[in-house]
Amino acid sequence: MYDTFRSSTTDVASITRNTGMKDSRVQRIKEHLFIKEHIKDHGVGRFDADYDIAQAWERLQKGTYNQSDIDLLNHELFESRFEGIFKTNYRTAHDKTLESGRPWNP
């Protein structure tokens, strides 16, 4: 599913339309989750595919999302910004995202 998301040219517009979140924010989240490489605990690379994230992305596109899916968007947006601003690794950005009060529980 991640390969499908990476190549999609309609997912961001669908999620924007369904949620009201700005297009630029959804695009940033997409790049963070599916495209960019990160400094992970065991090397540098893209995130491993995650079933819960894939399911949430599908629901967001279809308009059948739930609050947890919106929480995912907010979590990943903050995490992406933190990682970018402070040029830090994924673990630090993730921990700071949780500390900021933006957890995600699928």
VOFIDO-10414 format. One line per field, with one value per atom (N, C-alpha, C, O): residue number from 1; residue in three letters; atom name; x, y, z. Coordinates in Angstrom, 3 decimals, decimal comma. Layout:
REM VOFIDO-10414
k: (NUM;...) $
r: (ALA;...) $
a: (CA;...) $
east: (X;...) $
north: (Y;...) $
up: (Z;...) $
//
This chain:
REM VOFIDO-10414
k: (1;1;1;1;2;2;2;2;3;3;3;3;4;4;4;4;5;5;5;5;6;6;6;6;7;7;7;7;8;8;8;8;9;9;9;9;10;10;10;10;11;11;11;11;12;12;12;12;13;13;13;13;14;14;14;14;15;15;15;15;16;16;16;16;17;17;17;17;18;18;18;18;19;19;19;19;20;20;20;20;21;21;21;21;22;22;22;22;23;23;23;23;24;24;24;24;25;25;25;25;26;26;26;26;27;27;27;27;28;28;28;28;29;29;29;29;30;30;30;30;31;31;31;31;32;32;32;32;33;33;33;33;34;34;34;34;35;35;35;35;36;36;36;36;37;37;37;37;38;38;38;38;39;39;39;39;40;40;40;40;41;41;41;41;42;42;42;42;43;43;43;43;44;44;44;44;45;45;45;45;46;46;46;46;47;47;47;47;48;48;48;48;49;49;49;49;50;50;50;50;51;51;51;51;52;52;52;52;53;53;53;53;54;54;54;54;55;55;55;55;56;56;56;56;57;57;57;57;58;58;58;58;59;59;59;59;60;60;60;60;61;61;61;61;62;62;62;62;63;63;63;63;64;64;64;64;65;65;65;65;66;66;66;66;67;67;67;67;68;68;68;68;69;69;69;69;70;70;70;70;71;71;71;71;72;72;72;72;73;73;73;73;74;74;74;74;75;75;75;75;76;76;76;76;77;77;77;77;78;78;78;78;79;79;79;79;80;80;80;80;81;81;81;81;82;82;82;82;83;83;83;83;84;84;84;84;85;85;85;85;86;86;86;86;87;87;87;87;88;88;88;88;89;89;89;89;90;90;90;90;91;91;91;91;92;92;92;92;93;93;93;93;94;94;94;94;95;95;95;95;96;96;96;96;97;97;97;97;98;98;98;98;99;99;99;99;100;100;100;100;101;101;101;101;102;102;102;102;103;103;103;103;104;104;104;104;105;105;105;105;106;106;106;106) $
r: (MET;MET;MET;MET;TYR;TYR;TYR;TYR;ASP;ASP;ASP;ASP;THR;THR;THR;THR;PHE;PHE;PHE;PHE;ARG;ARG;ARG;ARG;SER;SER;SER;SER;SER;SER;SER;SER;THR;THR;THR;THR;THR;THR;THR;THR;ASP;ASP;ASP;ASP;VAL;VAL;VAL;VAL;ALA;ALA;ALA;ALA;SER;SER;SER;SER;ILE;ILE;ILE;ILE;THR;THR;THR;THR;ARG;ARG;ARG;ARG;ASN;ASN;ASN;ASN;THR;THR;THR;THR;GLY;GLY;GLY;GLY;MET;MET;MET;MET;LYS;LYS;LYS;LYS;ASP;ASP;ASP;ASP;SER;SER;SER;SER;ARG;ARG;ARG;ARG;VAL;VAL;VAL;VAL;GLN;GLN;GLN;GLN;ARG;ARG;ARG;ARG;ILE;ILE;ILE;ILE;LYS;LYS;LYS;LYS;GLU;GLU;GLU;GLU;HIS;HIS;HIS;HIS;LEU;LEU;LEU;LEU;PHE;PHE;PHE;PHE;ILE;ILE;ILE;ILE;LYS;LYS;LYS;LYS;GLU;GLU;GLU;GLU;HIS;HIS;HIS;HIS;ILE;ILE;ILE;ILE;LYS;LYS;LYS;LYS;ASP;ASP;ASP;ASP;HIS;HIS;HIS;HIS;GLY;GLY;GLY;GLY;VAL;VAL;VAL;VAL;GLY;GLY;GLY;GLY;ARG;ARG;ARG;ARG;PHE;PHE;PHE;PHE;ASP;ASP;ASP;ASP;ALA;ALA;ALA;ALA;ASP;ASP;ASP;ASP;TYR;TYR;TYR;TYR;ASP;ASP;ASP;ASP;ILE;ILE;ILE;ILE;ALA;ALA;ALA;ALA;GLN;GLN;GLN;GLN;ALA;ALA;ALA;ALA;TRP;TRP;TRP;TRP;GLU;GLU;GLU;GLU;ARG;ARG;ARG;ARG;LEU;LEU;LEU;LEU;GLN;GLN;GLN;GLN;LYS;LYS;LYS;LYS;GLY;GLY;GLY;GLY;THR;THR;THR;THR;TYR;TYR;TYR;TYR;ASN;ASN;ASN;ASN;GLN;GLN;GLN;GLN;SER;SER;SER;SER;ASP;ASP;ASP;ASP;ILE;ILE;ILE;ILE;ASP;ASP;ASP;ASP;LEU;LEU;LEU;LEU;LEU;LEU;LEU;LEU;ASN;ASN;ASN;ASN;HIS;HIS;HIS;HIS;GLU;GLU;GLU;GLU;LEU;LEU;LEU;LEU;PHE;PHE;PHE;PHE;GLU;GLU;GLU;GLU;SER;SER;SER;SER;ARG;ARG;ARG;ARG;PHE;PHE;PHE;PHE;GLU;GLU;GLU;GLU;GLY;GLY;GLY;GLY;ILE;ILE;ILE;ILE;PHE;PHE;PHE;PHE;LYS;LYS;LYS;LYS;THR;THR;THR;THR;ASN;ASN;ASN;ASN;TYR;TYR;TYR;TYR;ARG;ARG;ARG;ARG;THR;THR;THR;THR;ALA;ALA;ALA;ALA;HIS;HIS;HIS;HIS;ASP;ASP;ASP;ASP;LYS;LYS;LYS;LYS;THR;THR;THR;THR;LEU;LEU;LEU;LEU;GLU;GLU;GLU;GLU;SER;SER;SER;SER;GLY;GLY;GLY;GLY;ARG;ARG;ARG;ARG;PRO;PRO;PRO;PRO;TRP;TRP;TRP;TRP;ASN;ASN;ASN;ASN;PRO;PRO;PRO;PRO) $
a: (N;CA;C;O;N;CA;C;O;N;CA;C;O;N;CA;C;O;N;CA;C;O;N;CA;C;O;N;CA;C;O;N;CA;C;O;N;CA;C;O;N;CA;C;O;N;CA;C;O;N;CA;C;O;N;CA;C;O;N;CA;C;O;N;CA;C;O;N;CA;C;O;N;CA;C;O;N;CA;C;O;N;CA;C;O;N;CA;C;O;N;CA;C;O;N;CA;C;O;N;CA;C;O;N;CA;C;O;N;CA;C;O;N;CA;C;O;N;CA;C;O;N;CA;C;O;N;CA;C;O;N;CA;C;O;N;CA;C;O;N;CA;C;O;N;CA;C;O;N;CA;C;O;N;CA;C;O;N;CA;C;O;N;CA;C;O;N;CA;C;O;N;CA;C;O;N;CA;C;O;N;CA;C;O;N;CA;C;O;N;CA;C;O;N;CA;C;O;N;CA;C;O;N;CA;C;O;N;CA;C;O;N;CA;C;O;N;CA;C;O;N;CA;C;O;N;CA;C;O;N;CA;C;O;N;CA;C;O;N;CA;C;O;N;CA;C;O;N;CA;C;O;N;CA;C;O;N;CA;C;O;N;CA;C;O;N;CA;C;O;N;CA;C;O;N;CA;C;O;N;CA;C;O;N;CA;C;O;N;CA;C;O;N;CA;C;O;N;CA;C;O;N;CA;C;O;N;CA;C;O;N;CA;C;O;N;CA;C;O;N;CA;C;O;N;CA;C;O;N;CA;C;O;N;CA;C;O;N;CA;C;O;N;CA;C;O;N;CA;C;O;N;CA;C;O;N;CA;C;O;N;CA;C;O;N;CA;C;O;N;CA;C;O;N;CA;C;O;N;CA;C;O;N;CA;C;O;N;CA;C;O;N;CA;C;O;N;CA;C;O;N;CA;C;O;N;CA;C;O;N;CA;C;O;N;CA;C;O;N;CA;C;O;N;CA;C;O;N;CA;C;O;N;CA;C;O;N;CA;C;O;N;CA;C;O;N;CA;C;O;N;CA;C;O;N;CA;C;O;N;CA;C;O;N;CA;C;O;N;CA;C;O;N;CA;C;O) $
east: (0,822;0,000;0,867;0,494;2,014;2,867;3,328;3,400;3,642;4,036;2,889;3,118;1,685;0,517;0,366;0,083;0,552;0,457;1,537;1,276;2,749;3,850;3,564;3,904;2,946;2,716;1,385;1,129;0,548;-0,766;-0,642;0,176;-1,468;-1,532;-2,865;-3,146;-3,680;-5,003;-5,247;-6,207;-4,393;-4,656;-4,651;-5,515;-3,688;-3,591;-4,844;-5,410;-5,281;-6,482;-7,722;-8,583;-7,806;-8,952;-8,969;-10,010;-7,808;-7,725;-8,008;-8,674;-7,502;-7,774;-9,268;-9,835;-9,886;-11,334;-12,133;-13,093;-11,739;-12,504;-12,314;-13,236;-11,129;-10,835;-10,830;-10,998;-10,638;-10,515;-9,112;-8,870;-8,187;-6,801;-6,167;-6,486;-5,275;-4,614;-3,836;-3,211;-3,897;-3,213;-1,721;-1,158;-1,093;0,349;0,679;1,734;-0,208;0,017;-0,127;0,680;-1,150;-1,348;-0,182;0,295;0,278;1,424;2,666;3,421;2,872;4,022;3,931;4,928;2,746;2,537;2,811;3,472;2,306;2,540;4,033;4,522;4,748;6,192;6,898;7,812;6,482;7,083;6,861;7,790;5,633;5,288;5,802;6,269;5,717;5,907;7,119;7,543;7,676;8,693;10,071;11,070;10,127;11,417;12,127;11,506;13,435;14,249;14,476;14,527;14,609;14,765;15,940;16,323;16,502;17,526;16,763;16,218;16,735;15,983;16,919;18,125;16,363;17,162;18,246;19,311;17,986;18,935;19,253;19,062;19,740;20,140;19,240;18,348;19,491;18,744;17,883;18,331;16,645;15,765;14,338;14,023;13,491;12,064;11,500;12,094;10,354;9,661;9,223;8,871;9,245;8,695;7,192;6,556;6,640;5,191;4,481;4,898;3,415;2,640;1,182;0,591;0,616;-0,748;-1,754;-2,636;-1,624;-2,578;-2,504;-3,533;-1,304;-1,158;-1,751;-2,441;-1,489;-2,042;-3,572;-4,208;-4,148;-5,603;-6,152;-7,175;-5,480;-5,901;-5,834;-6,755;-4,748;-4,594;-5,720;-6,239;-6,083;-7,199;-8,509;-9,257;-8,782;-10,026;-10,053;-11,090;-8,910;-8,840;-9,150;-9,818;-8,674;-8,950;-10,425;-11,007;-11,012;-12,410;-13,420;-14,597;-12,965;-13,879;-14,565;-15,545;-14,057;-14,650;-13,764;-13,787;-13,003;-12,020;-12,684;-13,864;-11,882;-12,330;-11,373;-10,405;-11,639;-10,815;-9,364;-8,456;-9,133;-7,774;-6,995;-5,792;-7,669;-7,015;-6,627;-5,568;-7,466;-7,142;-5,977;-5,093;-5,981;-4,864;-3,554;-2,503;-3,634;-2,440;-1,914;-0,714;-2,788;-2,355;-1,675;-0,609;-2,291;-1,715;-0,383;0,546;-0,298;0,932;2,047;3,142;1,778;2,805;3,204;4,362;2,272;2,609;3,589;4,601;3,285;4,185;5,543;6,583;5,524;6,763;7,626;8,839;7,008;7,725;8,342;9,498;7,577;8,094;9,254;10,283;9,097;10,150;11,423;12,511;11,282;12,430;13,131;14,360;12,355;12,927;13,580;14,681;12,914;13,436;14,710;15,689;14,689;15,827;16,831;17,824;16,564;17,493;17,871;19,046;16,851;17,046;16,648;16,149;16,875;16,495;15,007;14,346;14,515;13,101;12,702;11,671;13,498;13,124;12,940;11,975;13,853;13,735;12,485;11,737;12,256;11,072;9,790;8,828;9,780;8,606;8,358;7,227;9,403;9,254;8,755;7,907;9,274;8,843;7,400;6,674;6,984;5,604;4,674;3,630;5,052;4,249;4,230;3,181;5,391;5,477;4,601;4,107;4,407;3,609;2,106;1,299;1,736;0,331;-0,353;-1,564;0,441;-0,096;0,149;0,878;-0,443;-0,261;-1,101;-2,022;-0,760;-1,607;-1,771;-0,797;-3,028;-3,356;-4,334;-5,508;-3,849;-4,744;-5,918;-6,746) $
north: (-1,195;0,000;1,260;2,265;1,214;2,392;2,803;3,996;1,839;2,164;2,858;3,783;2,419;3,046;4,482;5,382;4,696;6,051;6,953;8,103;6,419;7,216;7,694;8,822;6,848;7,187;7,896;8,356;7,985;8,599;10,100;10,790;10,579;12,015;12,608;13,783;11,785;12,256;12,173;12,758;11,456;11,236;12,523;12,721;13,401;14,644;15,489;16,000;15,641;16,429;15,814;16,533;14,502;13,827;14,069;14,382;13,921;14,117;15,569;15,849;16,490;17,909;18,187;18,855;17,673;17,874;17,253;17,852;16,070;15,361;15,916;15,871;16,440;16,875;18,383;18,869;19,126;20,573;21,032;22,230;20,091;20,447;21,025;20,605;21,982;22,619;21,600;20,679;21,798;20,940;20,826;19,733;21,928;21,919;21,081;20,449;21,078;20,275;18,781;17,970;18,430;17,021;16,537;15,416;17,378;17,010;16,790;15,844;17,650;17,500;16,188;15,483;15,862;14,609;13,417;12,464;13,465;12,371;12,164;11,035;13,244;13,130;12,576;11,760;13,011;12,542;11,043;10,309;10,597;9,198;8,232;7,140;8,631;7,663;7,893;6,971;9,087;9,406;9,706;9,134;10,587;11,026;9,934;9,027;10,055;9,184;9,878;11,105;9,072;9,578;8,884;7,776;9,556;8,929;8,113;8,656;6,810;5,913;5,294;5,541;4,501;3,856;2,962;2,808;2,377;1,434;1,819;1,020;3,045;3,471;4,541;5,065;4,847;5,880;5,218;4,304;5,683;5,141;5,601;6,359;5,123;5,404;4,617;3,645;5,058;4,302;2,952;2,841;1,943;0,647;0,792;1,605;0,008;0,036;-0,347;-1,271;0,363;0,143;-0,033;0,847;-1,160;-1,492;-0,448;-0,039;-0,016;0,948;2,293;2,927;2,726;3,981;3,835;4,734;2,719;2,493;2,508;3,095;1,874;1,855;3,253;3,635;4,011;5,388;6,242;7,010;6,113;6,893;6,570;7,460;5,313;4,900;5,541;6,082;5,481;6,072;7,582;8,139;8,243;9,685;10,028;11,025;9,220;9,448;9,235;9,969;8,222;7,866;8,739;8,766;9,454;10,266;9,495;9,969;8,291;7,456;7,440;6,487;8,487;8,562;8,728;9,060;8,485;8,670;9,635;10,101;9,928;10,887;10,435;11,266;9,147;8,634;8,964;9,218;8,961;9,289;10,768;11,116;11,624;13,055;13,245;14,068;12,486;12,533;12,145;12,724;11,159;10,752;11,925;12,198;12,618;13,762;14,814;15,323;15,134;16,146;15,695;16,492;14,433;13,865;13,942;14,422;13,478;13,432;14,824;15,044;15,754;17,123;17,741;18,319;17,617;18,170;17,484;18,140;16,169;15,391;15,812;15,972;15,988;16,410;17,781;18,003;18,691;20,050;20,023;20,656;19,305;19,243;18,662;19,208;17,567;16,908;17,853;17,888;18,610;19,527;20,750;21,135;21,352;22,573;22,292;23,030;21,223;20,937;19,960;19,613;19,512;18,599;17,440;17,144;16,810;15,756;14,396;14,284;13,387;12,034;11,798;12,572;10,708;10,380;10,187;10,705;9,453;9,133;10,407;10,522;11,350;12,611;13,362;13,857;13,448;14,151;13,468;14,140;12,147;11,402;11,657;11,927;11,572;11,795;13,211;13,401;14,194;15,585;15,778;16,589;15,047;15,107;14,594;15,190;13,499;12,966;13,938;14,168;14,513;15,481;16,700;17,330;17,034;18,207;17,949;18,862;16,709;16,375;15,940;16,100;15,382;14,908;13,410;13,007;12,590;11,148;10,635;11,301;9,446;8,757;7,331;6,608;6,938;5,573;5,002;5,371;4,095;3,546;2,770;2,257) $
up: (0,000;0,000;0,000;-0,605;0,670;0,722;-0,669;-0,963;-1,532;-2,900;-3,638;-4,418;-3,396;-4,006;-3,519;-4,309;-2,229;-1,678;-2,270;-2,623;-2,372;-2,913;-4,325;-4,679;-5,131;-6,531;-6,781;-7,893;-5,768;-5,948;-6,206;-5,597;-7,117;-7,389;-6,931;-7,170;-6,273;-5,854;-4,348;-3,848;-3,623;-2,200;-1,393;-0,539;-1,654;-0,878;-1,085;-0,118;-2,320;-2,607;-1,950;-1,445;-1,961;-1,332;0,173;0,751;0,797;2,250;2,612;3,609;1,800;2,021;1,944;2,809;0,915;0,718;1,871;2,356;2,300;3,329;4,729;5,542;5,022;6,392;6,587;7,705;5,500;5,625;5,992;6,137;6,142;6,438;5,179;4,067;5,358;4,221;3,388;3,914;2,082;1,124;1,444;1,390;1,770;2,054;3,283;3,345;4,244;5,449;5,147;5,601;4,387;4,034;3,180;3,355;2,256;1,427;2,291;2,068;3,262;4,168;4,936;5,085;5,420;6,161;5,258;5,669;4,032;3,085;2,865;2,914;2,624;2,395;3,619;3,494;4,798;6,052;6,239;6,575;6,023;6,280;5,216;5,539;3,955;2,888;1,986;1,289;1,983;0,985;1,581;1,147;2,558;3,093;3,884;4,438;3,916;4,756;6,093;6,175;7,131;8,492;9,158;8,784;10,148;10,978;12,015;12,976;11,804;12,685;13,716;13,699;14,602;15,651;15,072;15,672;13,920;13,322;11,888;10,971;11,687;10,363;9,777;10,444;8,533;7,818;6,752;6,059;6,627;5,603;5,802;6,719;4,924;5,043;6,217;6,683;6,676;7,713;7,159;5,984;7,994;7,617;7,450;8,122;6,563;6,355;7,647;8,346;7,954;9,164;8,760;8,134;9,117;8,727;9,212;8,457;10,467;11,027;10,310;10,075;9,967;9,229;7,831;7,350;7,189;5,847;5,878;5,002;6,869;6,985;7,244;6,675;8,094;8,383;7,116;6,840;6,343;5,118;4,130;3,456;4,053;3,194;3,655;2,841;4,947;5,465;5,232;4,872;5,436;5,223;3,768;3,494;2,848;1,424;1,089;0,291;1,708;1,412;2,149;1,790;3,176;3,972;5,072;5,647;5,379;6,423;7,674;8,453;7,845;8,934;10,294;10,402;11,325;12,705;13,410;12,809;14,656;15,392;15,488;15,445;15,617;15,678;14,398;14,454;13,263;11,995;11,951;11,430;12,486;12,583;13,547;13,307;14,633;15,584;14,896;15,168;14,003;13,246;12,428;12,444;11,717;10,913;11,788;11,440;12,915;13,802;14,398;14,531;14,749;15,293;14,249;14,544;13,052;12,011;11,528;11,174;11,508;11,114;12,110;11,714;13,402;14,420;14,362;14,402;14,268;14,226;13,036;13,172;11,885;10,687;10,868;10,507;11,422;11,656;12,646;12,412;13,735;14,745;14,149;14,332;13,443;12,823;11,844;11,783;11,088;10,116;10,732;10,339;11,684;12,314;13,091;12,985;13,869;14,755;14,163;14,803;12,919;12,226;13,142;13,361;13,656;14,646;14,090;12,970;14,882;14,469;14,745;15,437;14,181;14,322;15,780;16,209;16,542;17,923;18,751;19,506;18,613;19,353;18,926;19,769;17,619;17,117;17,601;17,974;17,593;18,056;19,544;19,950;20,346;21,785;22,080;22,952;21,363;21,569;21,118;21,692;20,104;19,651;20,746;21,012;21,370;22,480;23,648;24,250;23,973;25,073;24,804;25,740;23,533;23,177;23,302;23,125;23,606;23,768;22,480;22,324;21,549;20,283;20,111;19,206;20,958;20,806;19,643;19,171;19,202;18,227;18,688;18,897;18,843;19,241;18,233;18,221;17,380;16,334;16,908;16,156) $
//
